[in-house]
Amino acid sequence: EERIRKRFEIYVHMLIPPIGIIIAIYPLMTELYNGWYFYCFVCFTEARGNQSASDILQVLYLITVISSSTVMAYSMLSIICKVTRTFRQSTSYDFPSQRKKENCCCLNSKKFNRNYDPINNLGQNNSPQPSRRFRRLQSRGNKVILMALLYLIPFFVTWVFPVFLFLCIQIEWRYNIIIIPEKLTQT
């Protein structure tokens, strides 16, 4: 955690505010902020702004949202894979007696299987309940997976879906291509 803070977090915090300020000031200088329904948005009108500057900002917006959602999805999926891999490695270090009753005598027994799959046979020490260690590890792993999904799903719902819908509407307005059928918009 300290290594991440020193090598990554400081530079990200130094990079994000200037980018946000530049992206906010550029439309002011090109007079692109105009009324759009109940709030101001980057769009051009006959009296203010120009089409190319508006298009550049919309492309930058799309690139930012798509790249950040891709990085976010990759990060969360890599966390899930790392937790699963760590859980598998941790369970592979169990004693044979924790795996199955037939392996409890000694490691040199013919019945001891060195190609043992810890995930498929974990907690089967001939008792109906898995071991406490297994339940604790599995609970922690499930919590991490749940936290990753609870972060990723709202991110996609609040950013990716609206951007996709905005892009579809822009394509329909500019090029008269029907992407969203009228039956869906009327219901």
N, C-alpha and C positions, 0 to 999 in steps of 0.2 A: 504494500500500500504506500509506503514511503517512497519507494522507487518510482511508482506511477506518479505520485505527486511531484517529484523532482523532475522527471524526464518528460512528462506529457501534460499534466494539468496546468502548469504555469504557462506553457506556450499556448495552450488552447485559450486560456483566459486572456492572454495578451492579444490573441488573434480575433476572437469573436466580437468584442465591442467595436473595434475600428471597422470591421466588415459591416456590422449592423448600422453604424453611423453613415458609412458611405452609401449603403443601399437606401437609407432613409433620406439623405440629402440630395442624391442625384435626381429623384423625381421632383423635388422642390425647385431645383435649378432649371429643369426642363419643363416646368409647369404641367406636370402630369397628374397631380392630385386633383381630382374632380369629384363632384358629388355622384354617388352611385347608390341609389335607393336610400337607405338610412345612414350611410357612413361614407367616408371618403375612400377612394380606391385609385390605384394607378390605372388611368385610362385617358385617352385623348378625346377631345371634342373638336368641333369646328373652330372654336375660338381659342382653345388652349392646347398646348402640347403637340406632339407629332406622332405619327404611326410607328416609325422605326424605333424611337426611344421606348415607346410602350411595349413593342414586341420584344425588345432586348430585355427589359425588366421582367416580362412574363416568362421568357425563356430562362433567365437566371433564377426566378422563383421556382420553376418546374425542376430545374437541375438541382437546386438546393434541397428541395423536398424529396426528390427521388434518390439522390445520393445519400442524404441523411437517413432515409428509411431503409435503404440497402445496408448501410453501415450498422444501423440499429438491429436489423433482422440478423445480420451476420454475427454481431456481438452476442445477442441473446441466444442464438442457436449454438454458438461456440461455448457459451457458459453451460448450457444444458448438456452438450456433449462432454465437456470437461467433467462435470459433476457425475455423469453416468460412468465415464471411464474411471474416475477416481473411486467410485463406489464398487465397480467391478474389481479393481486392483485391491482395494481394501478387503473385500470378501475373499479374495484368493489367498490371503494370508491366514485364514482361519485354520485352526487345528483340525485334523481329520475327525476327531471325536465331535466337533461342532457340525460336521457335515452330515455324516451318516453313522449309524451305530456299527455297521459292519467294518468300518475303517478305524475303530477306536483302539484296537489292540496295539499295533505298532506300525511304524512307517515301512518296515521291510516286508510286511505281509503281502502275499500275492493278490489280495483283494484291494490293496491300495491303488487307486487309479490316479496316475500323475497327469492325465489329460482331463482332469475333472473340470466341469463347467460350474463355476461358483454361483452364477446367477440362476440357472435352472434348478439347482439342487440346494440352494442356500436355505438354511434354517431347518433342514430335514434331519435333525438329529434324533429321529424316531420319537418326536413329541408332536402333539397336534399344533402347538404354538411355536412360531419362530423365536429365535433367541432375542434377548433384550437388546443386545448390541445390533443385531440385524434390524430390528424395528426402529431403533434410534437412528441408524444410518439411513434407512429408507425414508423415515419421516423428514430428516434434514434435506435429503435429496429432493423429495417431493415438494418441500417448501421452496427450495431454490427454483425448481422448475415452475412452480406456481407464480412466484414473484416475477420471473422473467416473462412469463406469458401475460401477467397482469400489467406489466409495463409495456409490452409490445402491442397487445391488442388495442388498448386505448390510443396509443400513438398512431396506429394505422387508421383507426376510426376517425380521429380528429384531424389528421393531416393527409394521408394518402387518398382516402375516399373522396374528401372534398376537392382535392386537386384534380383527381381523375374526372370528377363530375364537372368541374370548372373547365377542364380541357375539352371535354365532350361538347359542352355548350359553346365554347369559343369556336370549335371546328364547325358546328352546326350553323352558327351565325355568319361566319365568314365565307364558308365554302358551300353552304346549302346542302350539306350531306346530313342525312337523317341517321343519327346514331341511337338516340333514345326514341323509340316509337311513340306515336301520339297516344296510343291506348294506355301506355304506362303513365304518361303525364296527366291524363284526364282523370284517372282513378284516384 
